[in-house]
C-alpha cells in the first residue's frame, strides 16, 4: 500500500493494517487486545496465517477486519489506532 513504509517490510505493513482495523472496529481494549496478543504470539510465516483464527478466538469479525485492511479507509484506521499501538508498544515490547 502506497504511503506506508514499515521497518520490517510488507508483512509488517499488512499486520499493522490488520491491527489498526481491529482496534478501530472493536473500540475497547478488552476486545481488541486479546486478538493482537494472539497474533503477536505466533512466529515466522504462520503469523499472518493466524489472523483468522485469532480473530475468531477473540470474538472479532475476521471478514470485517480483512475488508477494512484492504479497503480505501485503511489510512483513517491507522491514524486513529496509531497512538494506541504506540502506547502499548512501549509497555509491551513485543507489540
C-alpha positions as CSV (number, residue, x, y, z in Angstrom):
1,X,0.0,0.0,0.0
2,X,1.5,3.3,-1.0
3,X,2.3,5.9,1.7
4,X,3.3,3.4,4.4
5,X,6.8,2.2,5.0
6,X,7.5,-0.4,7.6
7,X,10.9,-1.2,9.1
8,X,10.4,-5.0,8.7
9,X,8.8,-5.0,5.2
10,X,5.5,-5.6,3.6
11,X,4.4,-8.4,6.0
12,X,4.7,-5.9,8.9
13,X,2.7,-3.3,7.0
14,X,-0.1,-5.9,6.3
15,X,-0.3,-6.8,10.0
16,X,-0.2,-3.1,11.1
17,X,-3.2,-2.6,8.8
18,X,-5.0,-5.6,10.3
19,X,-4.2,-4.4,13.9
20,X,-5.4,-0.9,13.1
21,X,-8.7,-2.2,11.7
22,X,-9.2,-4.5,14.7
23,X,-8.7,-1.6,17.1
24,X,-10.9,0.7,15.0
25,X,-13.7,-1.9,14.9
26,X,-13.5,-3.3,18.4
27,X,-13.2,0.1,20.1
28,X,-12.4,-1.2,23.6
29,X,-9.0,-2.5,24.7
30,X,-10.5,-5.6,26.3
31,X,-12.0,-6.6,22.9
32,X,-9.0,-6.0,20.6
33,X,-6.0,-6.7,22.8
34,X,-6.5,-10.5,23.0
35,X,-6.6,-10.6,19.2
36,X,-3.3,-8.6,18.9
37,X,-1.7,-10.7,21.6
38,X,-2.8,-13.9,19.9
39,X,-1.3,-12.9,16.5
40,X,1.9,-11.5,18.1
41,X,2.3,-14.8,19.9
42,X,3.0,-16.5,16.6
43,X,6.3,-16.6,14.8
44,X,7.6,-16.7,11.2
45,X,5.3,-17.3,8.3
46,X,2.5,-18.6,10.5
47,X,1.9,-15.2,12.0
48,X,-0.2,-13.9,9.0
49,X,-2.0,-17.3,8.8
50,X,-3.1,-16.9,12.5
51,X,-5.2,-13.8,11.9
52,X,-8.4,-15.5,11.1
53,X,-8.2,-18.0,14.0
54,X,-7.1,-15.3,16.4
55,X,-10.0,-13.0,15.3
56,X,-12.4,-15.9,15.9
57,X,-10.9,-16.7,19.3
58,X,-11.2,-13.0,20.3
59,X,-14.8,-12.8,19.1
60,X,-14.0,-10.3,16.3
61,X,-15.4,-10.4,12.7
62,X,-12.5,-11.6,10.6
63,X,-14.1,-10.6,7.3
64,X,-14.8,-7.1,8.5
65,X,-11.1,-6.8,9.6
66,X,-9.9,-8.2,6.3
67,X,-12.2,-5.9,4.3
68,X,-11.0,-2.9,6.3
69,X,-7.3,-3.8,6.0
70,X,-7.6,-3.9,2.2
71,X,-10.1,-1.1,1.7
72,X,-9.9,2.6,1.0
73,X,-10.4,3.7,4.6
74,X,-7.4,2.0,6.0
75,X,-5.4,5.2,6.5
76,X,-8.1,6.5,8.7
77,X,-8.0,3.3,10.8
78,X,-4.2,3.5,11.0
79,X,-4.3,7.2,12.0
80,X,-7.0,6.5,14.6
81,X,-5.2,3.5,16.2
82,X,-1.6,4.6,15.8
83,X,-1.4,6.4,19.1
84,X,-2.9,3.3,20.8
85,X,-0.4,0.9,19.3
86,X,2.5,3.3,20.0
87,X,1.4,3.5,23.7
88,X,1.1,-0.3,24.1
89,X,4.4,-1.0,22.3
90,X,6.2,1.0,25.0
91,X,4.8,-1.1,27.8
92,X,4.7,-4.4,25.9
93,X,7.9,-4.5,23.7
94,X,6.8,-7.5,21.6
95,X,3.9,-5.4,20.1
